[in-house]
Amino acid sequence: MKQTLFIAGLLFVAVNAFAQKTAPKPVYDDPVYHGAADPVIMYNQAVNKWWMFYTNRRASIQDSTVAWVHGTRIGIAESKDGRVWKYVDTANINYRPDPGYTHWAPDIIEAKDGWHMYLTYVPGTFTDWNHPRVIVHLHSTDLINWSTPSTSSTSSTLSTLQLINQKVIDASVYQVNDSLYRLWYNNEKDGKSIWYAESPDLSNWTDKGKAIAARGEGPKVFYWKDQYFMIVDAWKGMEVYSSTDLLKWTKQKDRILEAPGKGKDDQAIGGHCDVIVNNGRAYVYYFTHPGRRKDKPAAKGSFDDKRSVIQVAELEYKDGQVLCDRDKPVNVKLKKPRGKG
């Protein structure tokens, strides 16, 4: 009997220790509106923690239109290792020229003069989708306070990227070399295809046209396994593209995060993600609408239908394909990036 209790105790300790190393499901649920989506993750050396910026959808308000997706600010959560996240605040974004302004889907890149954010901006809170959407450029030296790079009276105009039209969303920025940056985005007027622009300095952008003809949103570009990848939210799982030059993209056969998972709040398709390559491993942070699972869908327009959470899984690379087992325990422990702080 004593031996049985001893073995049981050892098993409990082992299971508990394993649980403390693996990421929970979901990895994050916004405590304010319970509508976290579109994450992007940066290391904040001032506090020695990872910060997650996300679209703070107002899932908990009473609304049967799409107003709950508008009127949003960008939420911030923090983690010491990428496993356990806690709410911090909303970003103080000093770009709000219109009443009821909407902030969506930021992407952030670090440069010598601080951080640069490319934010989707909608000039109000609306009950339908028939309104302008642009991408604006913001700058910060502390990751919490953001303003337009210009202080002139025309800063509102200067901060808006002059892309193909005014129905563009979901920027993804990548530094190609010391004198070239590339930005991919969703051109909603062109069947929601992925277009791109280029800049020598993060401020002056030239639209270059279509990058990928297929429909999708929330492109995320990253370097891993000696090549470039772009993951695109195709609303039925994630399409994965690869490239050797960031110009010509090849789509792999199978999508990831399409089949339902078994973990808590992970039975719906994965949406708009960020990918963190850290210590040779690649972690995908994506969002789900738990109430939109195909087998037990929530009532349309209900809180359960609107609610969204952030999940994390690890990517694998095998036989030339990016794979993702969303049910595999994730022993995530992000390390401080080299050369930071």
N, C-alpha and C positions, 0 to 999 in steps of 0.2 A: 504494500500500500504506500509506504513512504517513498519507495523507488518510483512508483507511478506518479505521485505528486511532484517529486523532484523533476522527472522528465517533462511533466506538464508545465512546471514552472519555467524550465529552460525554453520550451517551445513558445511560451507566452512572451518571454523576454526577447527571443529571436524575432518573433512576428512583430512585436512592438518596435524593435530596433529597425527592422526593415521598413515599417510604415513611416518611421520618422525620417527616412532617407528618400522616400518616394513622394512624388507630387500628388496632392489630393485631387479628386474630381468633384466638382470643377476646381480649377486652380484659383479662380477668382470670381466673386459675385459682388457687383457694385452695391454698397449698402444704402445708397441714396435712392436711386430709381430702379435698380436691378435690371439695367439695360446695357451693360458693358459690351462693346463691339469694336472692331477695327483696331486692334492693339498695335502699338509700336514701342519697342523697349530700348532704353539707353542706360548707360552706366553714369551715375551722378557721383563724381569723385569728391564733391563737397561734403556729402554725407556717407560716402563709401557704401552706397546701395544702388541696386538696379531700380529704375523708374519705368513704369508702364504708363503710357499715355493712351487714352481710348475715347471713342465716341460715347458720350454719356446719355444714351437714349432714355427718354422718360417713360419707361414701360409701365410704371405704377400709376400714372395719371389716367383718369377716365377720358377716353377718347376713342371714337369709332372711325376716325379718318386717319391721316398720316401726320397730324400735327404733333403727335408724341415723338416722332422721329426728328422733328424740327425743334427750334428753340433750345438746342442743346449746347452745353459747354464741354470742354475736354477735361475728362477726369484724370487723376493721377493716383497710382498705387505704387507701393515700394516693397522691395524684397532684398534680403541680404544675399540670397543665392538663387533666386528664380523659382523656388519651390513654394514658399508661403508668402502671400501678398496681403498687404494691408492698405486700406484707403488713406490717402494723404490729403487731397484737396482737389479743387479744379484749377487748371492753369489760368494765370492772369494774363489773358490775351487782349492786348490793347488795340484790337481791331474789331470794332463793332459800330460801324457807321449807320446801321439801320435798326429801328425798333424791332424787338423780337428776333434779333440776329441768330443765325444757326452756324455752329462750328462742327465740322465732320472730319473724320479720317485723316489725322495728321501724319506726315512722315518727317523725320528729323535726321539731320546729318551734322556731325561735328566738324568744325574747321578751326583754324588757328585763332580766329577772333571770337570763338564761342560756338553756339549752336544755331542752326538754321532750320526753321520749320516751314513746310509747304502744306498749307491747310485748305481744305475745301470750305468755301464760304457761301452761304445762302442768305440773301438779303431779307430775312424775315422768318416768321413762323407760318407755315401754309398748310392747308388741308388737302392739297393735291401736289402732283409732281411738276406742274406746268410753270416753273419759275427758273430764273437764271441760277447757275452754279459756277463759281470760278475758283481758281487756285491762287492763294495769296502767299507772299513770302514774308516771314517774320524772323526776328533775330532775338537771341537771349544770351546772357552771360551766366545765368544761374539755373536755367531750365524751368523756372517757375514764372518769371515775368517776361512777357513777349511783346515786342513792338515792331512796327514797320522799320526797315533799315533807314529810310529817309525821314527827316524831321520837317520837310517843307510842307507847304499847304496842299501840295498835290500828292502827298505820300500815299493816299488811298489808291490813286491811279498807278503810281510807280510800283506799288507792292503787288498789284494784280498781274499775274503772268499773262502775256499776250499770246495765248494759244489759239487753236484753230477756231474756236467759238466760245460762247458763254454757257455751254452745257457740258462742263468737264468736271470730273471728280477723281479722288483717290490717287494722289501723287506717290511715286516711289522714286527716290533719288539715289544715284550711285556715282562715286568718284571714279572715273575711268583712268585718269592720270593727273599729273600736277596742273594741267591747264585745260582739263575737260571734265565736265559733269554731265550726266544724262538723267533725264526725268521721264518716266513713263506715266501715263494716265489713261483714264477711261473717257473716250469721246462718245458721249451719249447720243449725239445726233447721227453718228455713223454706225448705228446698230450696236452701240456699246462695245466697239472694238478698242484695242489698245494702241494708242499713239505715243509719240515721244518727242522731246525737245532737248536741246543742248545748250550749255552755258560754259564760258571760260572762268566765271567768277562767282557763281551762285546767285547773281543778281540779274544779269542780262541773258534772256533766254530766246532761242530761235526755234520755232516749231519745225520739225523735220518730217512730219507725216506719219503714216501708219507703220506700226511695228509688228503687230499681229492681227490678222484678219478675223480670227475667231472672236465670238462674243464672250465677254467676261468683265469683271471689275476687280478692284483691289489688288493690282499687280504687286508682287514683292520680288525684288531682284537681289541675289546674293551669290557669293563665290564660295565654292565647296568642292572638294574632290578634283581639284585642278581644272575646274570649268565654271561657267556661270549658269545659274538657274533662274527661272522666273516662275513663280507660282501664281496662278490666276483663279479667282473665285468664279466658277462657272455655274453657280446656283444648283449644282447637282454633284457636288464634290469639287475638288481642286484639280485644274489642269496643270501639268508640269512641262515646262519647256527648258531646253538646254541650249547653250551657245558657247562658242570659243572666242567671239569677238564683240558680244553685246549688240550685234546688229542682225545676224541671221539666227533665227530661232527654230528649233526642231521640237515638235510636241511628242511626248512619249505616249505610248498606246493607252495605258491605264491611268485613271484619275486616282487621287488619294482622298481620304476622308469623305468617301461617298457612302460606303456601307455603314450601317448603324453600329455604334459601339455598345458595350455592355455596362460601362461605368455610369455613375450618377450624372444625369443631365447631359449624356453624350450619345443619345439615340438618334439625333438629327444630323443632317449633313454639316460638315465644317464650312465656315465662312471666313472671309477676309482676314488674312493671317499676317503675322510677322515671323521671321525665321532668325534665330540667334545661333551663329556658328561660334562655338566656344570650346577651346581646348580640343579641336578636331572633330567635335560632335555637333550635330545640327538639331536644334529643338524648334518645333513649330508651335506657336501660340495662336490659336484660332478661336472663333466664337461659335456657339450653337444657340439655336432657339429650341430649348428642351420641349416646349409644347407643340412643336411642329414635326414631331416624329410621325412617320407614316402609319404606324400601327395603332397609335392612340392620339390622334390630333386633338389639341385643345380647341374650344369654341373660338371662332375667328373674332378678333378684336378684344378678346379677354386678356387679363393680365398674364395668364399662363401662355397665351399665344404670342404676346409681345415680349415677354421676358427673355433675356439672353445672358449668357455667362461665358467666361474665358476658360478654355481647356488647353492643355499642353500635351504633346506627344513627341517622340524622338523619330527623326528621319533616318532611314537606312538606305544604302546604295548597293545594289546587287545586279550584276549582269547588265549594266548600263541603264538601270531604271531606279528612280527614287521611289522607295516604299515607305509605308507608314502603318504600323500596327497600333491603332489608337487604344487597344486594350492592354498592351504591354506596359507593365509598371515603369514609370519614368524616374530614374535616379538622377534627377537634375541637380547640379550644384555648380552654378555659373561662377566662374573665376573672374577676378578683376582683370579687365583688358590690359594688355601690355602697353606701357607708355602712358597710362592715364594716371594723373595725380601722383 
